[in-house]
Amino acid sequence: MAPGRTRGDGDRERWRDRDVRDNDSYAEEEEYEEVSAAEAAREGLRQIVELTGKDPLGITSIQPTDDGWLVGVELVEDHRIPASTDLLGLYEVELDLAGSLLGYQRKRRYQRGKGD
């Protein structure tokens, strides 16, 4: 894997991978490729699973913000028998416009068989 790339990036070039044309100038802040909603959702899921080590159930929401994306991800917190009593967690993952992780937090924890 090329330096500066994360799994799932494919051929997409990140701003930090690009050559600066003039060595005396700094790269402009806007010199990065913004990710689409689908890419942000996949990246949010990938990063929260990598950080927590928990099993993912799926993406529950995606919302654009001024600074990037908020991605809702549901994870299995604790596997139980029967599976209908598993403990689940709903996490909110914050990404910047380029898809890099800014932070995350667990918003809710609940039993699989229980409704809202």
ABEGO torsion letter per residue (X at the ends): XBBGBBBGAEABBBAAABBBABAABBBBAABBBBBBAAAAAAAAAAAAAAAAGBBBAEBABBBBBAAEBBBBBBBBABBBOBAAABBBBBBBBBBBAAGBBAEBBBABBBBAABBX
